[in-house]
Amino acid sequence: MLKIAICDDEKSQLNLLKNILSIHLDLKGLDYRIYEFESGEELINSINNENYDIIFSDIEMKNLDGIETAKNIRIHNKKSVIIFVTAYPDFVFQGYEVKAFNYILKPYTSEKIGQVLDSALEELDYIKDKFYIVELKSGTKKINLNNTLYFTSDKRKVNAVTLTGNIDFYDKLDELENNLPSFFVRIHQRYLVNINFVSSVESNSLTINDENLPISRGRYNSFMVEFAKTMLR
């Protein structure tokens, strides 16, 4: 089970962050638990009982601030991914001492939280099989993203092409892109591909599972950067 701690002395901020994280994790089909704390002291006291995979902490809190809280956590826990949430960018430089993984500036968007969370999950190598949940007329279905070659769209309809068959559902490719792991890369207005299955690239197309898909001119350079990274893994 993935264990996430969130710490903020403003209850409204705790609720907002918890809701965003819950929606994002539910879409991935992950088993998780979120622990809430309204002070750095409460979070530190809980460390003896729980090992958190990811910690989201505000920096500006009463009594013990987020930086000092993280210093105390690092005494007992070297592995947790610590993500600071702050309204003041000046605090960013104070996080090196506690090996902060990332910073999120308030006010934040759900998309930003999702992106940072995905990066943290990849850092932990937590997700072996990644899933995307879709609603069909027949009920809820989990799409195994590790086995998905690409997504293609036609207006509001999206088709997931997987190793075991195709799955049609209603969504927007732009919104889908924001909720997928980083190994899915946009190559065209209508195509979002799993870069791990790309076998070759031409000037205006690529080959994935013996099928040619078009690459738009405006997306070619950014795609090649991501494709080059796969060669270094």
C-alpha positions as CSV (number, residue, x, y, z in Angstrom):
1,M,0.0,0.0,0.0
2,L,1.2,3.5,-0.9
3,K,1.4,5.7,2.2
4,I,1.2,9.5,1.7
5,A,1.4,12.1,4.5
6,I,0.1,15.6,4.0
7,C,0.8,18.4,6.5
8,D,-0.6,21.9,6.6
9,D,-1.9,24.0,9.5
10,E,-4.8,25.2,7.3
11,K,-7.6,22.6,7.3
12,S,-9.0,23.9,4.0
13,Q,-5.6,23.3,2.3
14,L,-5.4,19.8,3.8
15,N,-8.8,19.0,2.4
16,L,-8.1,20.4,-1.0
17,L,-4.8,18.5,-1.4
18,K,-6.3,15.3,-0.1
19,N,-9.1,15.5,-2.7
20,I,-6.8,16.2,-5.6
21,L,-4.4,13.3,-4.6
22,S,-7.3,10.9,-4.1
23,I,-8.8,11.6,-7.5
24,H,-5.4,11.2,-9.2
25,L,-4.6,7.9,-7.4
26,D,-8.1,6.5,-7.9
27,L,-7.7,7.0,-11.7
28,K,-4.5,5.0,-11.5
29,G,-6.2,2.2,-9.6
30,L,-3.6,2.3,-6.8
31,D,-4.1,1.0,-3.3
32,Y,-3.2,3.9,-1.0
33,R,-3.8,5.7,2.3
34,I,-3.5,9.4,3.0
35,Y,-2.6,10.6,6.5
36,E,-3.4,14.1,7.5
37,F,-1.5,16.3,10.0
38,E,-2.2,19.9,11.0
39,S,1.3,20.6,12.5
40,G,4.9,19.6,12.0
41,E,4.9,18.2,15.5
42,E,2.1,15.8,14.8
43,L,3.8,14.6,11.7
44,I,7.1,14.0,13.5
45,N,5.4,12.1,16.3
46,S,3.8,9.7,13.8
47,I,7.1,8.8,12.2
48,N,7.7,6.1,14.9
49,N,4.6,4.3,13.8
50,E,4.5,4.8,10.1
51,N,7.0,4.9,7.2
52,Y,5.6,7.3,4.5
53,D,6.5,6.8,0.9
54,I,5.6,10.5,0.0
55,I,5.3,13.5,2.3
56,F,3.6,16.7,1.1
57,S,4.3,19.5,3.6
58,D,3.6,23.2,3.8
59,I,6.6,25.3,4.8
60,E,5.0,28.2,6.6
61,M,3.4,26.7,9.7
62,K,3.0,27.8,13.3
63,N,5.7,26.7,15.8
64,L,7.7,24.1,13.8
65,D,7.9,25.1,10.1
66,G,8.2,22.6,7.2
67,I,11.9,22.9,6.8
68,E,12.6,22.0,10.5
69,T,9.9,19.3,10.3
70,A,11.7,17.7,7.4
71,K,15.1,17.9,9.2
72,N,13.6,15.9,12.1
73,I,12.0,13.4,9.7
74,R,15.3,12.8,7.9
75,I,16.9,11.7,11.2
76,H,14.7,8.7,11.2
77,N,13.7,8.4,7.6
78,K,16.1,8.9,4.7
79,K,13.9,7.4,1.9
80,S,10.6,9.3,2.0
81,V,10.0,11.6,-1.0
82,I,9.5,15.0,0.5
83,I,7.6,17.6,-1.5
84,F,7.2,21.1,-0.1
85,V,4.1,23.3,-0.8
86,T,4.7,27.0,-0.3
87,A,3.4,30.4,-1.3
88,Y,7.0,31.8,-1.2
89,P,9.6,30.8,-3.8
90,D,12.4,32.2,-1.5
91,F,12.1,29.0,0.6
92,V,13.1,26.8,-2.3
93,F,16.8,27.1,-1.6
94,Q,16.4,25.9,2.0
95,G,15.3,22.4,0.9
96,Y,18.6,21.1,-0.3
97,E,19.7,20.2,3.2
98,V,16.7,17.8,3.6
99,K,16.9,16.5,0.0
100,A,13.5,17.8,-1.0
101,F,12.3,16.2,-4.2
102,N,10.2,19.0,-5.5
103,Y,8.4,22.3,-4.6
104,I,4.8,23.3,-5.5
105,L,3.9,27.0,-5.3
106,K,0.5,28.1,-4.0
107,P,-2.0,28.6,-5.5
108,Y,-1.5,25.3,-7.3
109,T,-3.6,23.4,-9.9
110,S,-4.7,19.8,-9.8
111,E,-2.7,19.3,-12.9
112,K,0.5,20.4,-11.2
113,I,-0.1,18.2,-8.2
114,G,-0.7,15.3,-10.5
115,Q,2.5,15.9,-12.4
116,V,4.6,16.1,-9.3
117,L,2.9,13.0,-7.8
118,D,3.6,11.0,-11.0
119,S,7.3,12.0,-10.8
120,A,7.5,10.9,-7.2
121,L,5.9,7.6,-8.0
122,E,8.4,7.1,-10.8
123,E,11.2,8.0,-8.4
124,L,10.0,5.4,-6.0
125,D,9.5,2.9,-8.8
126,Y,6.3,2.2,-6.9
127,I,4.0,1.3,-9.8
128,K,5.0,-1.9,-11.6
129,D,1.7,-2.1,-13.5
130,K,0.1,1.2,-14.2
131,F,-3.6,1.5,-14.9
132,Y,-6.1,4.0,-16.2
133,I,-9.7,3.7,-15.2
134,V,-12.4,4.4,-17.7
135,E,-16.2,4.2,-17.5
136,L,-17.9,2.2,-20.2
137,K,-21.6,1.3,-20.7
138,S,-20.8,-2.1,-19.4
139,G,-19.2,-0.7,-16.3
140,T,-15.8,0.4,-15.0
141,K,-12.7,-1.0,-16.8
142,K,-8.9,-0.8,-15.9
143,I,-6.6,-0.2,-18.9
144,N,-3.1,-1.6,-18.2
145,L,-0.9,1.2,-19.5
146,N,2.2,-1.0,-19.6
147,N,0.4,-3.0,-22.3
148,T,-1.0,0.0,-24.1
149,L,0.7,0.9,-27.4
150,Y,-1.1,4.2,-28.1
151,F,-4.2,6.2,-27.8
152,T,-5.9,7.8,-30.8
153,S,-8.9,10.1,-30.8
154,D,-11.8,11.1,-33.0
155,K,-13.6,14.0,-31.6
156,R,-14.8,12.9,-28.1
157,K,-14.1,9.3,-28.7
158,V,-10.7,7.7,-27.7
159,N,-9.4,4.4,-28.8
160,A,-6.8,2.6,-26.6
161,V,-4.8,0.2,-28.7
162,T,-3.3,-2.5,-26.4
163,L,-1.5,-5.8,-26.8
164,T,-4.7,-7.6,-26.0
165,G,-7.2,-5.6,-28.0
166,N,-8.8,-2.2,-28.5
167,I,-10.9,-0.3,-25.9
168,D,-13.1,2.6,-26.9
169,F,-14.3,5.2,-24.4
170,Y,-15.3,8.9,-24.3
171,D,-12.6,11.4,-23.2
172,K,-10.5,14.2,-24.5
173,L,-6.9,13.4,-25.6
174,D,-5.7,16.6,-24.0
175,E,-7.1,15.7,-20.6
176,L,-6.0,12.1,-21.0
177,E,-2.4,13.2,-21.6
178,N,-2.3,15.1,-18.3
179,N,-3.3,12.0,-16.4
180,L,-0.8,9.5,-17.9
181,P,2.7,8.6,-16.9
182,S,5.6,10.4,-18.6
183,F,6.3,7.5,-21.0
184,F,3.2,8.5,-23.0
185,V,4.2,11.2,-25.5
186,R,2.0,13.2,-27.8
187,I,3.1,13.0,-31.4
188,H,0.1,14.4,-33.2
189,Q,-3.2,16.1,-32.5
190,R,-4.8,12.6,-32.7
191,Y,-2.1,10.3,-31.3
192,L,-0.5,9.7,-27.9
193,V,2.0,6.9,-27.9
194,N,3.8,4.7,-25.4
195,I,7.4,5.5,-26.2
196,N,8.6,2.2,-24.8
197,F,7.0,0.4,-27.8
198,V,8.5,2.7,-30.5
199,S,10.9,0.8,-32.6
200,S,12.0,3.3,-35.2
201,V,11.4,7.0,-36.2
202,E,11.4,8.7,-39.6
203,S,11.1,12.3,-40.5
204,N,7.3,12.4,-40.3
205,S,6.3,9.0,-38.9
206,L,7.2,6.3,-36.4
207,T,6.8,2.6,-36.1
208,I,5.1,1.0,-33.2
209,N,4.3,-2.7,-33.2
210,D,4.8,-2.9,-37.0
211,E,2.3,0.0,-37.5
212,N,3.2,3.4,-38.8
213,L,1.8,6.5,-37.1
214,P,2.2,10.1,-38.2
215,I,4.4,12.7,-36.3
216,S,3.3,16.3,-36.7
217,R,6.1,18.7,-37.6
218,G,5.6,20.8,-34.5
219,R,6.0,17.8,-32.2
220,Y,8.9,16.1,-33.9
221,N,11.8,17.7,-32.0
222,S,10.2,17.3,-28.5
223,F,9.4,13.7,-29.3
224,M,13.0,13.0,-30.4
225,V,14.3,14.3,-27.1
226,E,12.1,11.9,-25.2
227,F,13.0,9.0,-27.6
228,A,16.7,9.7,-27.1
229,K,16.2,9.4,-23.4
230,T,14.9,5.8,-23.8
231,M,18.2,4.9,-25.5
232,L,20.1,5.9,-22.3
233,R,18.0,3.7,-19.9
